Amino acid sequence: MSSIEERIAKLGIQLPTPTAPVANYLPAIKTNNSLIISGQLPFIDGKLFATGKLGATIDLKTGQQAARYCMINILAQAKAAIGQLNEISKLIRLGGFIASIPEFTQQAVVMNGASDLAVEIFGDKGRHARSAFGVACLPMDACVEVEAWFELK
């Protein structure tokens, strides 16, 4: 078990079996010293944690938890792609898509659910560049989708 995986276990997180793509794309691409993970939805045990829009049916705390679950699923995809998470040297970037009503303006706060977990797991190497976009809707009516770009050793 890598030290990254030990930190994940210490946080009480068990990485799930990665979900299969829902369309014509790859869940992860490894190239040179980069690993890019396609957008992950907040699945738990094969079901979406929350559906709907922030500012309407989804509150801020639920949105943050959904982003956290997206990050957990990103890590599961990363492990499936490279075998050992200790092959990751740092997180470069997260991109977040938050289904929200036009009046909702706290997309960045929602994304902290994913960013905070990354820092808990990777320490300073989990600090990253980031975008957080408000969007009209997401696949399967998910409230959050997060994609990632890692640097590998």
DSSP file (Angstrom, degrees, kcal/mol; ACC not computed):
  #  RESIDUE AA STRUCTURE BP1 BP2  ACC     N-H-->O    O-->H-N    N-H-->O    O-->H-N    TCO  KAPPA ALPHA  PHI   PSI    X-CA   Y-CA   Z-CA
    1    1 A M              0   0    0      0, 0.0    83,-0.1     0, 0.0     2,-0.0   0.000 360.0 360.0 360.0 130.9    0.0    0.0    0.0
    2    2 A S     >  -     0   0    0      1,-0.1     4,-2.4     4,-0.0     5,-0.2  -0.317 360.0-110.8 -75.4 162.7    1.4    3.4   -1.0
    3    3 A S  H  > S+     0   0    0      1,-0.2     4,-2.1     2,-0.2     5,-0.1   0.848 121.7  54.6 -62.8 -32.1    1.6    6.3    1.5
    4    4 A I  H  > S+     0   0    0      2,-0.2     4,-2.1     1,-0.2    -1,-0.2   0.937 109.3  46.7 -64.0 -45.4   -1.1    8.0   -0.5
    5    5 A E  H  > S+     0   0    0      1,-0.2     4,-2.4     2,-0.2    -2,-0.2   0.845 109.5  54.8 -66.4 -32.8   -3.3    4.9   -0.2
    6    6 A E  H  X S+     0   0    0     -4,-2.4     4,-2.6     2,-0.2    -1,-0.2   0.908 108.0  49.0 -64.6 -41.3   -2.5    4.8    3.6
    7    7 A R  H  X S+     0   0    0     -4,-2.1     4,-1.4     2,-0.2    -2,-0.2   0.892 110.3  51.3 -64.7 -38.6   -3.7    8.4    3.9
    8    8 A I  H  <>S+     0   0    0     -4,-2.1     5,-2.0     2,-0.2     3,-0.4   0.939 112.3  45.9 -62.1 -47.0   -6.9    7.6    2.0
    9    9 A A  H ><5S+     0   0    0     -4,-2.4     3,-1.9     1,-0.2    -2,-0.2   0.889 108.1  56.8 -63.1 -39.9   -7.5    4.6    4.4
   10   10 A K  H 3<5S+     0   0    0     -4,-2.6    -1,-0.2     1,-0.3    -2,-0.2   0.807 102.5  56.1 -62.5 -29.2   -6.7    6.8    7.4
   11   11 A L  T 3<5S-     0   0    0     -4,-1.4    -1,-0.3    -3,-0.4    -2,-0.2   0.455 121.3-111.1 -80.0  -0.7   -9.4    9.2    6.3
   12   12 A G  T < 5S+     0   0    0     -3,-1.9     2,-0.5     1,-0.3    -3,-0.2   0.712  71.8 141.4  79.5  20.3  -11.9    6.3    6.3
   13   13 A I      < -     0   0    0     -5,-2.0     2,-0.5    -6,-0.2    -1,-0.3  -0.830  35.3-165.6-101.5 131.2  -12.2    6.3    2.5
   14   14 A Q        -     0   0    0     -2,-0.5    -5,-0.0    -3,-0.1    58,-0.0  -0.972  26.1-125.7-111.7 121.3  -12.4    3.1    0.5
   15   15 A L        -     0   0    0     -2,-0.5    58,-0.1     1,-0.1     2,-0.0  -0.461  27.8-135.7 -67.7 132.7  -11.9    3.6   -3.2
   16   16 A P        -     0   0    0      0, 0.0    -1,-0.1     0, 0.0     3,-0.0  -0.267  30.2 -84.2 -79.4 170.2  -14.8    2.2   -5.2
   17   17 A T        -     0   0    0      1,-0.1    60,-0.1    -2,-0.0    59,-0.1  -0.636  61.6-103.1 -67.0 129.7  -14.6    0.1   -8.3
   18   18 A P        -     0   0    0      0, 0.0     2,-0.2     0, 0.0    -1,-0.1  -0.260  35.1-116.5 -60.4 143.1  -14.3    2.7  -11.1
   19   19 A T        -     0   0    0     54,-0.1     3,-0.1     1,-0.1    24,-0.0  -0.503  27.5-113.9 -77.7 148.9  -17.4    3.4  -13.1
   20   20 A A        -     0   0    0     -2,-0.2    -1,-0.1     1,-0.1     6,-0.1  -0.488  42.5 -89.1 -76.8 151.7  -17.5    2.6  -16.8
   21   21 A P        -     0   0    0      0, 0.0    -1,-0.1     0, 0.0     5,-0.0  -0.293  26.2-146.5 -58.9 146.5  -17.8    5.5  -19.2
   22   22 A V  S    S+     0   0    0     -3,-0.1     2,-0.2     2,-0.0    -2,-0.0   0.420  79.4  13.4 -95.0   0.6  -21.4    6.4  -20.1
   23   23 A A  S    S-     0   0    0      2,-0.2     2,-1.6     0, 0.0     0, 0.0  -0.754 110.4 -49.3-152.5-162.8  -20.4    7.4  -23.6
   24   24 A N  S    S+     0   0    0     -2,-0.2     2,-0.3     2,-0.0    -2,-0.0  -0.577  94.4  91.3 -88.2  78.4  -17.6    7.1  -26.2
   25   25 A Y  S    S-     0   0    0     -2,-1.6    -2,-0.2    13,-0.0     3,-0.0  -0.969  73.5-105.0-157.1 165.9  -14.6    8.3  -24.2
   26   26 A L        -     0   0    0     -2,-0.3    12,-0.2     1,-0.1     3,-0.1  -0.791  19.3-139.8 -95.8 141.8  -11.8    6.9  -22.1
   27   27 A P  S    S+     0   0    0      0, 0.0    11,-2.3     0, 0.0     2,-0.3   0.765  86.0  12.6 -71.2 -23.4  -12.0    7.4  -18.3
   28   28 A A  E     -A   37   0A   0      9,-0.2     2,-0.4    52,-0.0     9,-0.2  -0.995  59.5-161.6-153.4 147.5   -8.2    8.1  -18.1
   29   29 A I  E     -A   36   0A   0      7,-2.2     7,-2.7    -2,-0.3     2,-0.5  -0.996   7.0-160.8-131.5 126.9   -5.3    8.8  -20.5
   30   30 A K  E     +A   35   0A   0     -2,-0.4     2,-0.4     5,-0.2     5,-0.2  -0.934  19.6 165.5-105.9 127.2   -1.7    8.4  -19.5
   31   31 A T  E >   -A   34   0A   0      3,-2.4     3,-2.8    -2,-0.5     2,-0.1  -0.978  59.6 -44.4-144.6 129.2    0.8   10.3  -21.7
   32   32 A N  T 3  S-     0   0    0     -2,-0.4     0, 0.0     1,-0.3     0, 0.0  -0.311 125.7 -21.7  49.4-118.8    4.5   11.0  -20.9
   33   33 A N  T 3  S+     0   0    0    120,-0.1   119,-3.3    -2,-0.1     2,-0.4  -0.006 120.6  93.8-109.5  30.3    4.4   12.1  -17.2
   34   34 A S  E <   -AB  31 151A   0     -3,-2.8    -3,-2.4   117,-0.2     2,-0.4  -0.920  50.1-165.9-121.7 148.7    0.7   13.1  -17.2
   35   35 A L  E     -AB  30 150A   0    115,-2.3   115,-3.2    -2,-0.4     2,-0.5  -0.981  10.8-167.1-129.4 119.4   -2.5   11.3  -16.2
   36   36 A I  E     -AB  29 149A   0     -7,-2.7    -7,-2.2    -2,-0.4     2,-0.5  -0.930   4.6-157.9-111.5 126.1   -5.7   13.0  -17.2
   37   37 A I  E     -AB  28 148A   0    111,-2.8   111,-1.8    -2,-0.5    -9,-0.2  -0.898  17.7-126.1-106.5 126.5   -8.9   11.7  -15.7
   38   38 A S  E     -     0   0A   0    -11,-2.3   108,-0.1    -2,-0.5    39,-0.1  -0.184  51.8 -65.0 -61.9 161.3  -12.2   12.4  -17.5
   39   39 A G  E     -     0   0A   0    108,-0.1     2,-0.4   106,-0.1   108,-0.3  -0.218  55.6-154.1 -52.7 131.3  -15.0   14.1  -15.6
   40   40 A Q  E     - B   0 146A   0    106,-3.1   106,-2.1    -3,-0.1    34,-0.1  -0.895   1.9-143.9-112.7 140.1  -16.3   12.0  -12.8
   41   41 A L        -     0   0    0     -2,-0.4     2,-2.1   104,-0.2   104,-0.2  -0.555  35.3 -94.9 -95.6 164.4  -19.8   12.1  -11.3
   42   42 A P        +     0   0    0      0, 0.0     7,-2.9     0, 0.0     2,-0.3  -0.371  60.4 165.0 -82.1  63.5  -20.6   11.7   -7.6
   43   43 A F  E     -E   48   0B   0     -2,-2.1     2,-0.4     5,-0.2     5,-0.2  -0.577  16.8-176.2 -79.1 141.1  -21.4    8.0   -7.7
   44   44 A I  E >  S-E   47   0B   0      3,-3.2     3,-2.1    -2,-0.3    25,-0.0  -0.980  76.1 -15.1-133.5 124.1  -21.6    6.0   -4.5
   45   45 A D  T 3  S-     0   0    0     -2,-0.4     3,-0.1     1,-0.3    -1,-0.0   0.870 130.3 -52.1  50.1  41.6  -22.2    2.3   -4.7
   46   46 A G  T 3  S+     0   0    0      1,-0.2     2,-0.3     0, 0.0    -1,-0.3   0.468 121.5  96.8  79.9   1.7  -23.3    2.7   -8.4
   47   47 A K  E <  S-E   44   0B   0     -3,-2.1    -3,-3.2    -5,-0.0    -1,-0.2  -0.934  81.1-103.3-124.4 147.7  -25.9    5.4   -7.6
   48   48 A L  E     -E   43   0B   0     -2,-0.3    -5,-0.2    -5,-0.2     3,-0.1  -0.484  21.9-143.4 -67.6 134.6  -25.6    9.2   -7.9
   49   49 A F  S    S-     0   0    0     -7,-2.9     2,-0.3     1,-0.3    -1,-0.1   0.893  80.7  -1.6 -63.7 -42.2  -25.2   10.8   -4.5
   50   50 A A        -     0   0    0     -8,-0.2    93,-1.1    94,-0.1     2,-0.3  -0.993  62.1-163.4-153.2 143.3  -27.3   13.8   -5.5
   51   51 A T  B     +F  142   0C   0     -2,-0.3     2,-0.3    91,-0.2    91,-0.2  -0.920  48.9  48.9-125.2 154.6  -29.2   15.0   -8.6
   52   52 A G  S    S-     0   0    0     89,-2.4     2,-0.4    -2,-0.3    47,-0.2  -0.785  83.6 -48.0 119.0-162.9  -30.5   18.5   -9.4
   53   53 A K    >>> -     0   0    0     -2,-0.3     5,-2.2    45,-0.1     3,-1.7  -0.898  44.4-114.3-119.2 140.6  -29.2   22.0   -9.4
   54   54 A L  B 345S+gh  58 100D   0     45,-3.2    47,-2.1    -2,-0.4    50,-0.2  -0.490 106.4  27.2 -65.4 137.0  -27.3   24.0   -6.8
   55   55 A G  T 345S+     0   0    0      3,-2.0    -1,-0.2    -2,-0.2     4,-0.1   0.292 125.9  49.9  90.4  -9.9  -29.4   26.9   -5.6
   56   56 A A  T <45S-     0   0    0     -3,-1.7    -1,-0.2     2,-0.3    -2,-0.2   0.551 131.6  -9.8-118.1 -85.4  -32.6   25.0   -6.4
   57   57 A T  T  <5S+     0   0    0     -4,-0.8     2,-0.5     1,-0.1    -3,-0.2   0.565 124.1  66.9 -96.6 -10.5  -32.9   21.4   -5.0
   58   58 A I  B   <S-g   54   0D   0     -5,-2.2    -3,-2.0    -8,-0.1    -2,-0.3  -0.946  70.4-148.7-117.3 128.7  -29.3   21.1   -3.9
   59   59 A D     >  -     0   0    0     -2,-0.5     4,-2.2    -5,-0.2     5,-0.2  -0.427  31.4-101.7 -89.8 170.2  -27.8   23.1   -1.0
   60   60 A L  H  > S+     0   0    0      1,-0.2     4,-2.4     2,-0.2     5,-0.2   0.893 119.3  51.0 -58.5 -46.1  -24.1   24.2   -0.7
   61   61 A K  H  > S+     0   0    0      1,-0.2     4,-2.1     2,-0.2    -1,-0.2   0.900 111.0  48.3 -62.4 -41.7  -23.1   21.5    1.8
   62   62 A T  H  > S+     0   0    0      2,-0.2     4,-2.3     1,-0.2    -1,-0.2   0.892 110.5  52.5 -65.3 -39.2  -24.6   18.7   -0.4
   63   63 A G  H  X S+     0   0    0     -4,-2.2     4,-2.2     2,-0.2    -2,-0.2   0.901 108.7  49.8 -62.0 -41.9  -22.8   20.2   -3.4
   64   64 A Q  H  X S+     0   0    0     -4,-2.4     4,-2.0     2,-0.2    -2,-0.2   0.903 110.8  49.4 -64.4 -40.9  -19.5   20.1   -1.5
   65   65 A Q  H  X S+     0   0    0     -4,-2.1     4,-2.3     2,-0.2    -2,-0.2   0.892 109.0  53.1 -65.1 -38.6  -20.0   16.5   -0.5
   66   66 A A  H  X S+     0   0    0     -4,-2.3     4,-2.1     1,-0.2    -2,-0.2   0.913 108.2  50.2 -61.8 -42.3  -20.8   15.6   -4.1
   67   67 A A  H  X S+     0   0    0     -4,-2.2     4,-2.0     1,-0.2    -1,-0.2   0.883 108.6  53.2 -62.9 -37.8  -17.5   17.3   -5.2
   68   68 A R  H  X S+     0   0    0     -4,-2.0     4,-2.1     2,-0.2    -2,-0.2   0.922 108.3  49.3 -62.4 -44.4  -15.7   15.2   -2.6
   69   69 A Y  H  X S+     0   0    0     -4,-2.3     4,-2.2     1,-0.2    -2,-0.2   0.871 107.5  55.4 -64.1 -35.7  -17.3   12.0   -4.0
   70   70 A C  H  X S+     0   0    0     -4,-2.1     4,-2.1     1,-0.2    -1,-0.2   0.921 107.2  50.0 -59.7 -42.7  -16.2   13.1   -7.5
   71   71 A M  H  X S+     0   0    0     -4,-2.0     4,-2.2     2,-0.2    -2,-0.2   0.886 108.1  52.6 -64.6 -38.9  -12.6   13.3   -6.2
   72   72 A I  H  X S+     0   0    0     -4,-2.1     4,-1.9     1,-0.2    -1,-0.2   0.914 110.5  48.0 -61.2 -42.3  -12.9    9.9   -4.6
   73   73 A N  H  X S+     0   0    0     -4,-2.2     4,-2.2     2,-0.2    -2,-0.2   0.839 107.6  55.9 -69.2 -32.5  -14.0    8.5   -8.0
   74   74 A I  H  X S+     0   0    0     -4,-2.1     4,-2.6     2,-0.2    -2,-0.2   0.932 107.9  48.8 -60.3 -46.0  -11.1   10.4   -9.7
   75   75 A L  H  X S+     0   0    0     -4,-2.2     4,-2.5     1,-0.2    -2,-0.2   0.872 109.1  52.6 -63.7 -37.0   -8.7    8.6   -7.4
   76   76 A A  H  X S+     0   0    0     -4,-1.9     4,-2.1     2,-0.2    -1,-0.2   0.913 111.1  46.6 -64.4 -42.2  -10.3    5.2   -8.2
   77   77 A Q  H  X S+     0   0    0     -4,-2.2     4,-1.9     2,-0.2    -2,-0.2   0.901 111.5  52.2 -65.3 -40.1   -9.9    5.9  -11.9
   78   78 A A  H  X S+     0   0    0     -4,-2.6     4,-2.4     1,-0.2     5,-0.3   0.927 109.5  48.5 -61.9 -45.2   -6.3    7.0  -11.4
   79   79 A K  H  X S+     0   0    0     -4,-2.5     4,-2.5     1,-0.2    -1,-0.2   0.903 111.1  50.5 -63.0 -40.6   -5.5    3.8   -9.5
   80   80 A A  H  < S+     0   0    0     -4,-2.1    -1,-0.2     1,-0.2    -2,-0.2   0.860 113.9  46.2 -64.0 -34.2   -7.1    1.7  -12.2
   81   81 A A  H  < S+     0   0    0     -4,-1.9    -2,-0.2    -5,-0.1    -1,-0.2   0.857 129.6  18.6 -77.9 -36.6   -5.1    3.5  -14.8
   82   82 A I  H  < S-     0   0    0     -4,-2.4     2,-1.3    -5,-0.1    -3,-0.2   0.489  90.1-132.4-119.5  -5.0   -1.6    3.4  -13.2
   83   83 A G  S  < S+     0   0    0     -4,-2.5     2,-0.4    -5,-0.3    -4,-0.1  -0.321  84.5  48.2  89.2 -55.2   -1.9    0.6  -10.5
   84   84 A Q    >   -     0   0    0     -2,-1.3     3,-1.6    -6,-0.1     4,-0.1  -0.982  66.4-148.4-125.5 128.5   -0.4    2.5   -7.6
   85   85 A L  G >  S+     0   0    0     -2,-0.4     3,-1.9     1,-0.3    -1,-0.1   0.704  93.7  75.9 -68.5 -17.5   -1.4    6.0   -6.5
   86   86 A N  G 3  S+     0   0    0      1,-0.3    -1,-0.3    66,-0.0    67,-0.0   0.540  77.9  75.8 -72.9  -1.7    2.2    6.6   -5.3
   87   87 A E  G <  S+     0   0    0     -3,-1.6    66,-2.8    65,-0.1     2,-0.5   0.603  76.9  94.1 -75.8 -12.9    3.1    7.0   -9.0
   88   88 A I  E <   -C  152   0A   0     -3,-1.9    64,-0.3    64,-0.2     3,-0.1  -0.689  52.0-177.4 -81.8 126.6    1.4   10.4   -8.7
   89   89 A S  E     -     0   0A   0     62,-2.7     2,-0.3    -2,-0.5    63,-0.2   0.800  65.6 -23.2 -92.3 -33.4    3.9   13.2   -7.9
   90   90 A K  E     -C  151   0A   0     61,-1.6    61,-3.1    36,-0.1     2,-0.6  -0.974  58.7-104.9-168.5 161.2    1.3   16.0   -7.8
   91   91 A L  E     -C  150   0A   0     34,-2.8    59,-0.2    -2,-0.3     3,-0.1  -0.823  30.8-177.7 -89.5 124.7   -2.1   17.2   -8.7
   92   92 A I  E     -     0   0A   0     57,-2.6    37,-2.8    -2,-0.6     2,-0.3   0.905  58.5  -6.4 -88.4 -50.2   -1.8   19.8  -11.5
   93   93 A R  E     -Cd 149 129A   0     56,-1.7    56,-2.1    35,-0.2     2,-0.4  -1.000  45.8-158.6-153.4 144.9   -5.4   20.9  -12.1
   94   94 A L  E     -Cd 148 130A   0     35,-1.9    37,-1.7    -2,-0.3     2,-0.5  -0.975  10.9-160.7-118.5 141.5   -9.1   20.2  -11.3
   95   95 A G  E     -Cd 147 131A   0     52,-2.2    52,-2.6    -2,-0.4     2,-0.4  -0.992  12.3-164.8-119.8 125.5  -11.9   21.3  -13.5
   96   96 A G  E     -Cd 146 132A   0     35,-2.4    37,-3.1    -2,-0.5     2,-0.5  -0.911  12.0-166.6-117.4 138.6  -15.4   21.5  -11.9
   97   97 A F  E     -Cd 145 133A   0     48,-2.9    48,-2.0    -2,-0.4     2,-0.6  -0.985  10.5-169.1-122.0 120.0  -18.8   21.7  -13.5
   98   98 A I  E     -Cd 144 134A   0     35,-3.4    37,-2.5    -2,-0.5     2,-0.5  -0.937  18.8-138.8-118.1 114.2  -21.6   22.6  -11.1
   99   99 A A  E     + d   0 135A   0     44,-2.0   -45,-3.2    -2,-0.6     2,-0.3  -0.588  47.4 150.5 -68.9 121.1  -25.2   22.3  -12.3
  100  100 A S  B     -h   54   0D   0     35,-2.2   -45,-0.2    -2,-0.5    -2,-0.0  -0.982  50.2 -99.7-153.6 159.0  -26.8   25.5  -10.9
  101  101 A I    >   -     0   0    0    -47,-2.1     3,-1.7    -2,-0.3   -45,-0.0  -0.443  47.1-104.8 -75.9 158.3  -29.4   28.1  -11.3
  102  102 A P  T 3  S+     0   0    0      0, 0.0    -1,-0.1     0, 0.0   -47,-0.0   0.806 119.2  55.4 -56.8 -31.0  -28.3   31.4  -12.8
  103  103 A E  T 3  S+     0   0    0    -48,-0.0     2,-0.4     2,-0.0   -48,-0.1   0.625  83.4 100.0 -79.1 -12.6  -28.5   33.2   -9.5
  104  104 A F    <   +     0   0    0     -3,-1.7     3,-0.1   -50,-0.2   -50,-0.1  -0.619  40.4 167.5 -78.0 126.8  -26.1   30.7   -7.8
  105  105 A T        +     0   0    0     -2,-0.4     3,-0.3     1,-0.1    -1,-0.1   0.164  49.3  90.4-126.7  17.4  -22.6   32.1   -7.6
  106  106 A Q     >  +     0   0    0      1,-0.2     4,-2.0     2,-0.1     3,-0.3  -0.088  39.6 126.8-109.1  35.3  -20.8   29.8   -5.1
  107  107 A Q  H  > S+     0   0    0      1,-0.2     4,-2.2     2,-0.2    -1,-0.2   0.888  74.3  54.7 -57.3 -39.9  -19.4   27.3   -7.6
  108  108 A A  H  > S+     0   0    0     -3,-0.3     4,-0.8     1,-0.2    -1,-0.2   0.869 106.6  50.9 -63.3 -36.0  -15.9   27.8   -6.3
  109  109 A V  H >4 S+     0   0    0     -3,-0.3     3,-0.6     2,-0.2     4,-0.4   0.885 107.9  52.9 -69.3 -38.4  -17.1   27.0   -2.7
  110  110 A V  H >< S+     0   0    0     -4,-2.0     3,-1.9     1,-0.2     4,-0.3   0.933 105.2  55.4 -59.1 -45.7  -18.7   23.8   -4.0
  111  111 A M  H >X S+     0   0    0     -4,-2.2     4,-2.4     1,-0.3     3,-1.1   0.696  86.9  79.0 -64.6 -19.1  -15.4   22.8   -5.6
  112  112 A N  H <X S+     0   0    0     -4,-0.8     4,-3.1    -3,-0.6     5,-0.4   0.794  80.8  69.6 -59.0 -25.0  -13.7   23.1   -2.3
  113  113 A G  H <> S+     0   0    0     -3,-1.9     4,-0.8    -4,-0.4    -1,-0.3   0.897 108.9  33.5 -58.2 -40.1  -15.2   19.7   -1.5
  114  114 A A  H <> S+     0   0    0     -3,-1.1     4,-2.1    -4,-0.3    -2,-0.2   0.900 120.2  49.9 -79.4 -44.9  -12.8   18.2   -4.1
  115  115 A S  H  X S+     0   0    0     -4,-2.4     4,-2.1     1,-0.2     5,-0.2   0.906 108.6  51.7 -63.7 -43.3   -9.9   20.5   -3.5
  116  116 A D  H  X S+     0   0    0     -4,-3.1     4,-2.3     1,-0.2    -1,-0.2   0.905 110.2  49.3 -61.6 -41.1   -9.9   20.1    0.3
  117  117 A L  H  X S+     0   0    0     -4,-0.8     4,-2.2    -5,-0.4     5,-0.2   0.906 107.7  54.8 -65.2 -40.2   -9.8   16.3    0.0
  118  118 A A  H  X S+     0   0    0     -4,-2.1     4,-3.0     1,-0.2     5,-0.3   0.910 110.7  45.2 -58.7 -42.3   -6.9   16.5   -2.5
  119  119 A V  H  X S+     0   0    0     -4,-2.1     4,-1.9     2,-0.2    -1,-0.2   0.878 109.9  55.0 -70.6 -37.2   -4.9   18.5    0.0
  120  120 A E  H  < S+     0   0    0     -4,-2.3    -1,-0.2    -5,-0.2    -2,-0.2   0.895 118.7  34.9 -59.5 -38.9   -5.8   16.2    2.8
  121  121 A I  H  < S+     0   0    0     -4,-2.2    -2,-0.2    -5,-0.1    -1,-0.2   0.919 131.4  26.3 -83.8 -46.6   -4.5   13.3    0.8
  122  122 A F  H >< S-     0   0    0     -4,-3.0     3,-1.3     1,-0.3    -3,-0.2   0.485  88.0-151.6-100.3  -4.7   -1.5   14.7   -1.1
  123  123 A G  G >< S-     0   0    0     -4,-1.9     3,-2.2    -5,-0.3    -1,-0.3  -0.421  74.4 -11.1  65.0-143.1   -0.5   17.6    1.3
  124  124 A D  G >  S+     0   0    0      1,-0.3     3,-1.3     2,-0.2    -1,-0.3   0.774 135.0  64.7 -60.7 -25.9    1.1   20.5   -0.6
  125  125 A K  G <  S+     0   0    0     -3,-1.3   -34,-2.8     1,-0.3    -1,-0.3   0.534  94.9  61.3 -75.6  -4.2    1.4   18.3   -3.7
  126  126 A G  G <  S+     0   0    0     -3,-2.2     2,-0.3   -36,-0.2    -1,-0.3   0.489  76.9 105.8 -95.7  -6.2   -2.4   18.3   -3.7
  127  127 A R    <   +     0   0    0     -3,-1.3     2,-0.3    -4,-0.3   -36,-0.1  -0.592  54.6 165.4 -74.2 137.1   -2.6   22.1   -4.2
  128  128 A H        -     0   0    0     -2,-0.3   -35,-0.2   -38,-0.1     2,-0.2  -0.896  43.2 -92.3-149.3 164.9   -3.6   22.8   -7.8
  129  129 A A  E     -d   93   0A   0    -37,-2.8   -35,-1.9    -2,-0.3     2,-0.3  -0.550  52.2-174.9 -77.2 155.9   -4.9   25.1  -10.4
  130  130 A R  E     -d   94   0A   0    -37,-0.2     2,-0.3    -2,-0.2   -35,-0.2  -1.000  27.4-161.9-158.0 149.8   -8.6   25.0  -10.8
  131  131 A S  E     -d   95   0A   0    -37,-1.7   -35,-2.4    -2,-0.3     2,-0.4  -0.970   7.9-165.9-127.1 148.9  -11.7   26.1  -12.6
  132  132 A A  E     -d   96   0A   0     -2,-0.3     2,-0.4   -37,-0.2   -35,-0.2  -0.931  11.9-172.0-137.4 111.9  -15.3   26.0  -11.4
  133  133 A F  E     -d   97   0A   0    -37,-3.1   -35,-3.4    -2,-0.4     2,-0.5  -0.848  20.3-138.3-108.7 137.1  -18.0   26.5  -14.0
  134  134 A G  E     -d   98   0A   0     -2,-0.4     2,-0.3   -37,-0.2   -35,-0.2  -0.825  32.2-176.4 -86.3 129.0  -21.7   26.9  -13.4
  135  135 A V  E     -d   99   0A   0    -37,-2.5   -35,-2.2    -2,-0.5     3,-0.1  -0.879  36.1-122.6-128.2 159.8  -23.6   24.9  -16.1
  136  136 A A  S    S-     0   0    0     -2,-0.3     2,-0.3     1,-0.2    -1,-0.1   0.876  88.0 -17.6 -69.6 -39.1  -27.2   24.4  -17.0
  137  137 A C        -     0   0    0    -38,-0.1    -1,-0.2    -3,-0.0     6,-0.1  -0.985  56.4-146.1-162.3 163.0  -27.2   20.6  -16.6
  138  138 A L    >   -     0   0    0      4,-0.4     3,-1.8    -2,-0.3     4,-0.1  -0.856  45.6 -69.0-129.0 163.7  -24.9   17.6  -16.4
  139  139 A P  G >  S+     0   0    0      0, 0.0     3,-2.0     0, 0.0    -1,-0.1  -0.222 119.5   6.8 -53.7 141.1  -25.2   14.0  -17.5
  140  140 A M  G 3  S-     0   0    0      1,-0.3   -92,-0.1   -89,-0.0    -3,-0.0   0.668 125.2 -76.3  60.8  18.9  -27.8   11.9  -15.6
  141  141 A D  G <  S+     0   0    0     -3,-1.8   -89,-2.4     1,-0.2    -1,-0.3   0.730  80.5 168.7  63.8  24.0  -28.9   15.1  -13.8
  142  142 A A  B <   -F   51   0C   0     -3,-2.0    -4,-0.4   -91,-0.2   -91,-0.2  -0.316  34.8-142.8 -61.8 151.3  -25.8   15.0  -11.6
  143  143 A C  S    S+     0   0    0    -93,-1.1   -44,-2.0     1,-0.2     2,-0.3   0.718  79.7  24.2 -89.7 -22.3  -25.2   18.2   -9.6
  144  144 A V  E     - C   0  98A   0    -94,-0.3     2,-0.3   -46,-0.2    -1,-0.2  -0.996  55.7-176.2-144.0 145.3  -21.4   18.1   -9.9
  145  145 A E  E     - C   0  97A   0    -48,-2.0   -48,-2.9    -2,-0.3     2,-0.4  -0.990  11.1-169.5-138.5 136.7  -18.7   16.7  -12.3
  146  146 A V  E     -BC  40  96A   0   -106,-2.1  -106,-3.1    -2,-0.3     2,-0.3  -0.990   4.5-169.0-132.0 135.6  -15.0   17.0  -11.7
  147  147 A E  E     - C   0  95A   0    -52,-2.6   -52,-2.2    -2,-0.4     2,-0.3  -0.826  12.4-157.1-116.4 160.0  -12.0   16.2  -14.0
  148  148 A A  E     -BC  37  94A   0   -111,-1.8  -111,-2.8    -2,-0.3     2,-0.4  -0.960  17.3-158.9-142.2 155.6   -8.4   16.0  -13.1
  149  149 A W  E     -BC  36  93A   0    -56,-2.1   -57,-2.6    -2,-0.3   -56,-1.7  -0.978  20.4-173.2-134.1 119.1   -4.8   16.3  -14.4
  150  150 A F  E     -BC  35  91A   0   -115,-3.2  -115,-2.3    -2,-0.4     2,-0.4  -0.816  21.1-133.8-111.1 150.6   -2.0   14.7  -12.4
  151  151 A E  E     -BC  34  90A   0    -61,-3.1   -62,-2.7    -2,-0.3   -61,-1.6  -0.886  27.0-148.1 -96.8 136.1    1.8   14.8  -12.9
  152  152 A L  E       C   0  88A   0   -119,-3.3   -64,-0.2    -2,-0.4   -65,-0.1  -0.693 360.0 360.0-103.8 157.5    3.4   11.3  -12.6
  153  153 A K              0   0    0    -66,-2.8   -65,-0.1    -2,-0.3  -120,-0.1   0.467 360.0 360.0 -69.8 360.0    6.8   10.4  -11.3
